[in-house]
Amino acid sequence: MNLISSNKYTVVIGLGVTGLSVIRYLLAQGVRVVACDSRETPPNLAAVQQRFPALNIQLGAFDGELLCSAHEIVISPGLSRKNPIIEQAIAAGVSVVGDVELFARAVTAPVIAITGSNGKSTVTSLVGEMAKAAGINVVVAGNIGLPVLDTLDAAIDLYVLELSSFQLESTQSLKPIAATVLNVSADHMDRYNSFMEYALTKQRIAFGAKTIVVNKQDPLTEPPFAEGVKRVCFSASQPDLKDFGFYDGHIAKGFKPLIAGCDLKIVGSHNYANAAAALALAEAANIPMEACLRALAEYGGLPHRCEFVVTVNGVDFINDSKATNVGATVAALNGFADGPQNLHIILGGDGKGADFSPLIPALKRTAKTVTLIGKDAPALAALIAQLAPELPVANESSLEQAVASAFKQATTGDCVLLSPACASLDMFSSFEQRGEVFSLAARELLA
């Protein structure tokens, strides 16, 4: 390796989509960049070398001397700050940040910042639609798909950002006009030492916020350091006077009905909470309420999030592949709790060290059968056998077989629900691919 003697360089770790956006941004600013990736042959290597032929790229094991001599390190969200070499660089006084921190230093337009264990993509996209309906030049970016540094533009009036805990670990300067932690349930326990560490990482989103939007039904969404900051609450139940919630069949502000629940295209109590949160955030950013309600009435939800796929012989198939943690699946099941107990749910994948026990009460209320797939199918099977032995459980080696198995057990009026409560990478390239495989298998039953 050719070591770099000067400390006037920035190390960008990771040649994924985020890393490439950081490299483009820094080089455009005239910054001297060294790119690192722990993989010997990262997928984007050829494209990076072709676009940036003069870029110094270091592959394989990280060089501690290189990192400890850097002016700054821009870390991929996928790499923990607890990596021993990263910790060594931090101890040496090197600033370690993420792309969102670089964005925060440069952005001049107001920012709405959204995180949470579940629902953050829905709320982020919904707030973006509300801003568009009001004629605001808005960009929706972050963890939802578009790297934040690729969106910096003086013509933008408002940014709506979905932020993960991984991104928030290395962000401190964002100062959003409105920020929320929608909810906190166990996720990424393979990354964090404790549930509380994960919860507190989420709370970093409130640093410098003008308004914080708090889930009245989840005390872990209340920032511990927000004294004197404007506070608005939301919930899926009756709201207090100046807050947003669900009252008398309507999304409401206080006792004032705003839009009937039956007029929404997104359904379930979790989506009533999402709608209330979006309205609270939009109001804090001065987006006109009339435009917000118009957008809310038209909003059809996101792909792979409780998405209707097809009806086969009177059995509905619902794709909730985006439910990559226990809390998301519990929320989906609770959305069906007011109807008949008619769900045939497909669970399983990589649970990331999560506790699956919160699934059991919701399964008892809503499920007829459970079909298991993936890495953590044995753990789920053992838990259900212990805590809900009355539930019929089947194990299948593929998602296609799981779809067929669940369908065989269903009758007219039932629903086959893919809501795995697990990440997908043990069997698929992404939760999107998992959802597409499920949807294709369901449609093929029509043949």
FENURLIN-V90274 format. One record per pair of residues at least 4 apart in sequence whose C-alpha atoms are under 7 Angstrom apart, sorted by the first residue. I is the first residue (numbers start at 0). J is the second residue. D is the distance in whole Angstrom. If there is no record, write none. Layout:
<<I | J | D> <I | J | D>>
//
This chain:
<<2 | 65 | 7> <3 | 65 | 7> <6 | 68 | 5> <6 | 69 | 5> <6 | 70 | 5> <7 | 69 | 7> <7 | 70 | 6> <8 | 30 | 7> <8 | 31 | 5> <8 | 32 | 6> <8 | 33 | 7> <8 | 69 | 6> <8 | 70 | 5> <9 | 31 | 6> <9 | 32 | 5> <9 | 33 | 6> <9 | 69 | 6> <9 | 70 | 6> <9 | 71 | 5> <9 | 72 | 6> <10 | 32 | 6> <10 | 33 | 5> <10 | 34 | 6> <10 | 66 | 7> <10 | 69 | 6> <10 | 71 | 6> <10 | 72 | 5> <10 | 73 | 6> <11 | 18 | 7> <11 | 22 | 7> <11 | 32 | 7> <11 | 33 | 6> <11 | 34 | 5> <11 | 35 | 6> <11 | 72 | 6> <11 | 73 | 5> <11 | 74 | 6> <12 | 18 | 7> <12 | 34 | 6> <12 | 35 | 5> <12 | 36 | 6> <12 | 73 | 6> <12 | 74 | 5> <12 | 75 | 6> <13 | 18 | 5> <13 | 35 | 6> <13 | 36 | 5> <13 | 75 | 6> <14 | 18 | 5> <14 | 19 | 6> <14 | 36 | 6> <14 | 41 | 7> <14 | 43 | 6> <15 | 19 | 6> <15 | 43 | 7> <16 | 20 | 6> <17 | 21 | 6> <17 | 75 | 7> <17 | 146 | 6> <18 | 22 | 6> <18 | 75 | 6> <19 | 23 | 6> <20 | 24 | 6> <20 | 146 | 7> <20 | 148 | 6> <20 | 149 | 6> <21 | 25 | 6> <21 | 98 | 6> <21 | 148 | 7> <22 | 26 | 6> <23 | 27 | 6> <24 | 28 | 6> <24 | 148 | 7> <25 | 29 | 6> <25 | 30 | 5> <26 | 30 | 5> <26 | 31 | 7> <26 | 32 | 7> <33 | 54 | 7> <33 | 55 | 5> <33 | 56 | 6> <34 | 55 | 6> <34 | 56 | 5> <34 | 57 | 6> <35 | 56 | 6> <35 | 57 | 5> <35 | 58 | 6> <36 | 57 | 7> <36 | 58 | 5> <36 | 59 | 6> <37 | 58 | 6> <37 | 59 | 4> <37 | 60 | 5> <37 | 61 | 6> <38 | 58 | 6> <38 | 59 | 5> <39 | 58 | 5> <39 | 59 | 5> <40 | 44 | 7> <43 | 47 | 6> <44 | 48 | 6> <45 | 49 | 6> <46 | 50 | 6> <47 | 51 | 6> <48 | 52 | 5> <62 | 66 | 6> <63 | 67 | 6> <63 | 84 | 6> <64 | 68 | 6> <65 | 69 | 6> <66 | 88 | 6> <67 | 88 | 4> <67 | 91 | 6> <67 | 93 | 6> <69 | 93 | 7> <70 | 93 | 6> <71 | 93 | 6> <71 | 94 | 5> <71 | 95 | 6> <72 | 94 | 6> <72 | 95 | 5> <72 | 96 | 6> <73 | 95 | 6> <73 | 96 | 5> <73 | 97 | 5> <73 | 98 | 7> <74 | 78 | 7> <74 | 95 | 7> <74 | 96 | 6> <74 | 97 | 5> <75 | 97 | 7> <76 | 165 | 5> <76 | 166 | 5> <77 | 165 | 7> <80 | 85 | 6> <80 | 86 | 6> <81 | 85 | 7> <81 | 86 | 6> <82 | 86 | 6> <83 | 87 | 6> <84 | 88 | 6> <85 | 89 | 6> <86 | 90 | 6> <87 | 91 | 6> <88 | 92 | 7> <88 | 93 | 5> <89 | 93 | 5> <89 | 94 | 7> <89 | 95 | 7> <95 | 169 | 7> <96 | 100 | 6> <96 | 169 | 5> <96 | 170 | 6> <97 | 101 | 7> <97 | 166 | 7> <97 | 169 | 5> <97 | 170 | 6> <98 | 102 | 6> <98 | 148 | 7> <99 | 103 | 6> <99 | 147 | 7> <99 | 166 | 7> <99 | 170 | 6> <100 | 104 | 6> <100 | 169 | 7> <100 | 170 | 5> <100 | 171 | 7> <100 | 172 | 6> <100 | 173 | 7> <101 | 105 | 7> <102 | 106 | 6> <102 | 147 | 6> <102 | 148 | 6> <103 | 172 | 6> <103 | 173 | 5> <104 | 172 | 7> <106 | 151 | 7> <108 | 155 | 7> <108 | 156 | 6> <108 | 157 | 6> <109 | 157 | 5> <109 | 158 | 6> <109 | 175 | 7> <109 | 176 | 6> <110 | 157 | 6> <110 | 158 | 5> <110 | 159 | 6> <110 | 175 | 5> <110 | 176 | 6> <111 | 158 | 6> <111 | 159 | 5> <111 | 160 | 6> <111 | 175 | 6> <111 | 176 | 6> <111 | 177 | 5> <111 | 178 | 6> <112 | 159 | 6> <112 | 160 | 5> <112 | 161 | 6> <112 | 162 | 7> <112 | 175 | 6> <112 | 177 | 6> <112 | 178 | 5> <112 | 179 | 7> <112 | 204 | 7> <113 | 119 | 6> <113 | 123 | 7> <113 | 160 | 6> <113 | 161 | 5> <113 | 162 | 6> <113 | 178 | 6> <113 | 179 | 5> <113 | 180 | 6> <114 | 119 | 6> <114 | 161 | 6> <114 | 162 | 5> <114 | 163 | 6> <114 | 179 | 6> <114 | 180 | 5> <114 | 181 | 6> <114 | 201 | 7> <115 | 119 | 6> <115 | 180 | 5> <115 | 181 | 5> <115 | 182 | 5> <115 | 183 | 6> <116 | 182 | 6> <116 | 183 | 5> <116 | 184 | 6> <116 | 186 | 7> <117 | 182 | 7> <117 | 326 | 7> <117 | 327 | 5> <118 | 122 | 6> <118 | 273 | 7> <119 | 123 | 6> <119 | 161 | 6> <120 | 124 | 6> <120 | 143 | 6> <120 | 161 | 7> <121 | 125 | 6> <121 | 300 | 7> <121 | 301 | 6> <122 | 126 | 6> <122 | 273 | 6> <122 | 277 | 6> <123 | 127 | 6> <123 | 159 | 6> <123 | 160 | 7> <123 | 161 | 6> <124 | 128 | 6> <124 | 139 | 7> <125 | 129 | 6> <125 | 277 | 7> <125 | 298 | 7> <126 | 130 | 6> <126 | 277 | 6> <126 | 281 | 6> <127 | 131 | 6> <127 | 137 | 7> <127 | 139 | 6> <127 | 159 | 6> <128 | 132 | 6> <128 | 294 | 6> <129 | 133 | 6> <129 | 290 | 6> <129 | 291 | 5> <129 | 294 | 5> <130 | 134 | 7> <130 | 135 | 5> <130 | 137 | 6> <130 | 286 | 6> <131 | 135 | 5> <131 | 136 | 7> <131 | 137 | 7> <132 | 290 | 5> <132 | 291 | 7> <132 | 294 | 6> <133 | 286 | 7> <133 | 287 | 7> <133 | 290 | 5> <135 | 156 | 6> <136 | 155 | 5> <136 | 156 | 5> <136 | 157 | 7> <137 | 155 | 6> <137 | 156 | 6> <137 | 157 | 5> <137 | 158 | 6> <138 | 157 | 7> <138 | 158 | 5> <138 | 159 | 6> <139 | 158 | 6> <139 | 159 | 5> <139 | 160 | 6> <140 | 144 | 6> <140 | 145 | 5> <140 | 146 | 6> <140 | 147 | 6> <140 | 159 | 6> <140 | 160 | 5> <140 | 161 | 6> <141 | 145 | 6> <141 | 146 | 5> <141 | 147 | 5> <141 | 160 | 5> <141 | 161 | 5> <141 | 162 | 6> <142 | 161 | 5> <142 | 162 | 5> <142 | 163 | 6> <143 | 161 | 6> <162 | 166 | 6> <162 | 167 | 7> <163 | 167 | 6> <164 | 168 | 6> <164 | 200 | 6> <164 | 201 | 5> <166 | 170 | 7> <167 | 200 | 7> <167 | 201 | 7> <167 | 203 | 6> <167 | 204 | 7> <168 | 200 | 6> <171 | 206 | 7> <174 | 206 | 6> <174 | 207 | 4> <174 | 208 | 5> <175 | 207 | 7> <175 | 208 | 5> <175 | 209 | 7> <176 | 208 | 6> <176 | 209 | 5> <176 | 210 | 6> <176 | 284 | 6> <177 | 208 | 6> <177 | 209 | 6> <177 | 210 | 5> <177 | 211 | 6> <177 | 280 | 6> <177 | 283 | 6> <177 | 284 | 7> <178 | 204 | 6> <178 | 205 | 6> <178 | 208 | 6> <178 | 210 | 6> <178 | 211 | 5> <178 | 212 | 6> <179 | 211 | 6> <179 | 212 | 5> <179 | 213 | 6> <180 | 201 | 7> <180 | 202 | 7> <180 | 213 | 7> <180 | 220 | 5> <181 | 213 | 7> <181 | 214 | 6> <181 | 220 | 7> <182 | 214 | 7> <182 | 217 | 6> <182 | 220 | 6> <183 | 198 | 6> <183 | 219 | 6> <183 | 220 | 7> <184 | 326 | 5> <185 | 194 | 6> <185 | 353 | 6> <186 | 324 | 6> <186 | 353 | 6> <187 | 191 | 7> <187 | 351 | 6> <188 | 193 | 7> <188 | 351 | 6> <188 | 352 | 5> <188 | 353 | 6> <189 | 351 | 5> <189 | 352 | 6> <191 | 196 | 6> <191 | 197 | 6> <192 | 196 | 7> <193 | 197 | 7> <194 | 198 | 6> <195 | 199 | 6> <196 | 200 | 6> <197 | 201 | 7> <198 | 202 | 7> <198 | 219 | 7> <199 | 203 | 7> <202 | 222 | 6> <205 | 211 | 7> <205 | 222 | 7> <209 | 228 | 6> <209 | 229 | 7> <210 | 228 | 6> <210 | 229 | 5> <210 | 230 | 6> <210 | 283 | 7> <211 | 229 | 6> <211 | 230 | 5> <211 | 231 | 6> <212 | 230 | 6> <212 | 231 | 5> <212 | 232 | 6> <212 | 279 | 7> <212 | 280 | 7> <213 | 220 | 6> <213 | 221 | 6> <213 | 231 | 6> <213 | 232 | 5> <213 | 233 | 6> <214 | 220 | 6> <214 | 232 | 6> <214 | 233 | 5> <214 | 234 | 6> <215 | 232 | 6> <215 | 233 | 6> <215 | 234 | 6> <216 | 234 | 6> <231 | 242 | 6> <231 | 279 | 7> <232 | 242 | 5> <232 | 243 | 6> <233 | 238 | 7> <233 | 242 | 6> <233 | 243 | 5> <233 | 244 | 5> <233 | 272 | 7> <233 | 275 | 6> <233 | 276 | 6> <234 | 238 | 7> <234 | 243 | 7> <234 | 244 | 5> <234 | 272 | 5> <234 | 275 | 7> <235 | 244 | 5> <235 | 245 | 5> <235 | 268 | 6> <235 | 269 | 7> <235 | 271 | 5> <235 | 272 | 4> <236 | 244 | 5> <236 | 245 | 5> <236 | 246 | 6> <237 | 244 | 6> <237 | 245 | 5> <237 | 246 | 5> <238 | 242 | 5> <238 | 243 | 5> <238 | 244 | 5> <238 | 245 | 7> <238 | 252 | 7> <238 | 253 | 5> <239 | 253 | 5> <240 | 252 | 7> <240 | 253 | 4> <240 | 254 | 7> <241 | 252 | 6> <241 | 253 | 5> <242 | 252 | 5> <242 | 253 | 6> <243 | 251 | 6> <243 | 252 | 4> <243 | 253 | 6> <243 | 275 | 5> <243 | 279 | 7> <244 | 250 | 6> <244 | 251 | 5> <244 | 252 | 7> <244 | 272 | 7> <244 | 275 | 5> <245 | 249 | 5> <245 | 250 | 5> <245 | 251 | 6> <245 | 271 | 7> <246 | 250 | 6> <246 | 251 | 6> <248 | 259 | 6> <248 | 260 | 6> <249 | 256 | 6> <249 | 257 | 7> <249 | 258 | 5> <249 | 259 | 4> <249 | 260 | 5> <250 | 256 | 6> <250 | 257 | 6> <250 | 258 | 5> <250 | 259 | 6> <250 | 260 | 6> <250 | 271 | 7> <250 | 275 | 7> <251 | 255 | 5> <251 | 256 | 4> <251 | 257 | 5> <252 | 256 | 7> <252 | 257 | 7> <262 | 296 | 6> <263 | 296 | 5> <264 | 296 | 7> <264 | 297 | 7> <264 | 298 | 6> <264 | 299 | 5> <265 | 270 | 6> <265 | 299 | 6> <265 | 300 | 6> <266 | 270 | 6> <267 | 271 | 7> <267 | 334 | 4> <267 | 335 | 7> <268 | 272 | 6> <268 | 334 | 5> <269 | 273 | 6> <269 | 330 | 6> <269 | 334 | 6> <270 | 274 | 6> <271 | 275 | 6> <272 | 276 | 6> <273 | 277 | 6> <274 | 278 | 6> <275 | 279 | 6> <276 | 280 | 6> <277 | 281 | 6> <278 | 282 | 6> <278 | 291 | 7> <279 | 283 | 6> <280 | 284 | 6> <281 | 285 | 6> <281 | 286 | 5> <282 | 286 | 6> <282 | 288 | 7> <287 | 291 | 6> <288 | 292 | 6> <289 | 293 | 6> <290 | 294 | 6> <291 | 295 | 6> <292 | 296 | 6> <293 | 297 | 7> <294 | 298 | 6> <302 | 306 | 6> <303 | 318 | 5> <303 | 319 | 5> <303 | 320 | 5> <303 | 321 | 5> <303 | 431 | 7> <303 | 434 | 6> <304 | 318 | 6> <304 | 319 | 4> <304 | 320 | 7> <304 | 321 | 6> <305 | 317 | 6> <305 | 318 | 5> <305 | 319 | 4> <306 | 317 | 5> <306 | 318 | 5> <306 | 319 | 6> <307 | 316 | 6> <307 | 317 | 5> <307 | 318 | 6> <308 | 316 | 5> <308 | 317 | 6> <308 | 318 | 7> <308 | 438 | 6> <309 | 315 | 6> <309 | 316 | 6> <309 | 442 | 6> <310 | 314 | 5> <310 | 315 | 4> <310 | 316 | 6> <311 | 315 | 7> <311 | 444 | 7> <311 | 445 | 6> <312 | 411 | 7> <313 | 411 | 4> <313 | 412 | 6> <314 | 409 | 7> <314 | 410 | 7> <314 | 411 | 5> <314 | 412 | 6> <314 | 413 | 5> <314 | 414 | 5> <315 | 413 | 7> <315 | 414 | 5> <315 | 415 | 6> <316 | 414 | 6> <316 | 415 | 5> <316 | 416 | 6> <316 | 441 | 7> <317 | 415 | 6> <317 | 416 | 5> <317 | 417 | 6> <318 | 416 | 6> <318 | 417 | 5> <318 | 434 | 6> <318 | 438 | 7> <319 | 417 | 5> <319 | 418 | 5> <320 | 417 | 6> <320 | 418 | 6> <320 | 419 | 6> <320 | 430 | 6> <320 | 431 | 7> <320 | 433 | 6> <320 | 434 | 5> <321 | 430 | 6> <322 | 327 | 5> <322 | 328 | 6> <322 | 418 | 6> <322 | 419 | 6> <322 | 420 | 5> <323 | 327 | 7> <323 | 419 | 6> <323 | 420 | 5> <323 | 421 | 4> <323 | 422 | 5> <324 | 328 | 7> <324 | 350 | 7> <324 | 420 | 4> <324 | 421 | 5> <324 | 422 | 7> <325 | 329 | 6> <325 | 355 | 6> <325 | 358 | 7> <325 | 420 | 4> <326 | 330 | 6> <327 | 331 | 6> <327 | 420 | 7> <328 | 332 | 6> <328 | 418 | 6> <328 | 419 | 7> <328 | 420 | 5> <329 | 333 | 6> <329 | 358 | 6> <329 | 361 | 6> <330 | 334 | 6> <332 | 336 | 6> <332 | 361 | 6> <332 | 365 | 7> <333 | 361 | 6> <335 | 365 | 7> <336 | 364 | 6> <336 | 365 | 6> <340 | 364 | 6> <340 | 365 | 4> <340 | 366 | 6> <340 | 367 | 6> <341 | 365 | 6> <341 | 366 | 6> <341 | 367 | 6> <341 | 413 | 5> <341 | 414 | 6> <342 | 365 | 6> <342 | 366 | 5> <342 | 367 | 6> <342 | 368 | 7> <342 | 413 | 6> <342 | 414 | 5> <342 | 415 | 6> <342 | 416 | 7> <343 | 366 | 6> <343 | 367 | 6> <343 | 368 | 5> <343 | 369 | 6> <343 | 405 | 6> <343 | 414 | 6> <343 | 415 | 5> <343 | 416 | 6> <344 | 366 | 7> <344 | 368 | 6> <344 | 369 | 5> <344 | 370 | 6> <344 | 415 | 6> <344 | 416 | 5> <344 | 417 | 6> <344 | 418 | 7> <345 | 369 | 6> <345 | 370 | 5> <345 | 371 | 6> <345 | 401 | 7> <345 | 416 | 6> <345 | 417 | 5> <345 | 418 | 6> <345 | 419 | 6> <346 | 370 | 6> <346 | 371 | 5> <346 | 372 | 6> <346 | 417 | 7> <346 | 418 | 6> <346 | 419 | 4> <346 | 420 | 6> <347 | 371 | 5> <347 | 372 | 5> <347 | 373 | 5> <347 | 375 | 6> <347 | 376 | 5> <347 | 419 | 5> <347 | 420 | 7> <347 | 421 | 6> <348 | 372 | 6> <348 | 373 | 4> <348 | 374 | 5> <348 | 375 | 6> <348 | 419 | 7> <348 | 421 | 5> <348 | 422 | 6> <348 | 423 | 6> <348 | 425 | 6> <349 | 373 | 7> <349 | 374 | 6> <349 | 375 | 6> <349 | 421 | 5> <349 | 422 | 5> <349 | 423 | 6> <349 | 424 | 7> <349 | 425 | 6> <350 | 375 | 6> <350 | 421 | 5> <350 | 422 | 6> <358 | 362 | 6> <359 | 363 | 6> <359 | 387 | 7> <360 | 364 | 6> <361 | 365 | 6> <362 | 366 | 5> <367 | 390 | 7> <368 | 390 | 6> <368 | 391 | 5> <368 | 392 | 6> <369 | 391 | 6> <369 | 392 | 5> <369 | 393 | 6> <370 | 392 | 6> <370 | 393 | 5> <370 | 394 | 6> <370 | 401 | 6> <370 | 405 | 7> <371 | 376 | 5> <371 | 393 | 6> <371 | 394 | 5> <371 | 395 | 6> <372 | 376 | 5> <372 | 394 | 6> <372 | 395 | 6> <372 | 396 | 6> <372 | 397 | 7> <372 | 398 | 7> <373 | 425 | 7> <373 | 426 | 7> <374 | 425 | 6> <375 | 379 | 6> <376 | 380 | 6> <377 | 381 | 6> <378 | 382 | 6> <379 | 383 | 6> <380 | 384 | 6> <381 | 385 | 6> <382 | 386 | 6> <383 | 387 | 5> <383 | 388 | 6> <384 | 388 | 4> <395 | 400 | 6> <395 | 401 | 6> <396 | 400 | 7> <397 | 401 | 6> <398 | 402 | 6> <398 | 437 | 7> <399 | 403 | 6> <399 | 437 | 7> <399 | 440 | 6> <400 | 404 | 6> <401 | 405 | 6> <402 | 406 | 6> <402 | 437 | 7> <402 | 440 | 7> <402 | 441 | 7> <403 | 407 | 6> <404 | 408 | 7> <405 | 409 | 6> <405 | 415 | 7> <406 | 415 | 7> <409 | 413 | 6> <423 | 427 | 5> <423 | 429 | 6> <423 | 430 | 5> <423 | 433 | 7> <424 | 428 | 6> <424 | 429 | 6> <427 | 432 | 6> <427 | 433 | 6> <428 | 432 | 6> <429 | 433 | 6> <430 | 434 | 6> <431 | 435 | 6> <432 | 436 | 6> <433 | 437 | 6> <434 | 438 | 6> <435 | 439 | 6> <436 | 440 | 6> <437 | 441 | 6> <438 | 442 | 6> <439 | 443 | 6> <440 | 444 | 7>>
//
